[in-house]
Amino acid sequence: MHRYDIDLDPEGTWSVVDLDTGLTCEIGGLVLEGLRFKIADQLASLLNDMDRQRRRLH
């Protein structure tokens, strides 16, 4: 199961969403919205990989 996914914005761009909270992801003050599909998809994949690694360590 993955924690992060992407949603289509009303403007036709994409956001990375945290499925645990239902909120758009924010990293270092940068809100992950208004993105092209490929970038949003890659960021969600990276965040899911990082989350899986973090869970393995705990």
Order of alpha helices (4+ residues) and beta strands (2+ residues): beta-beta-beta-beta-beta-alpha
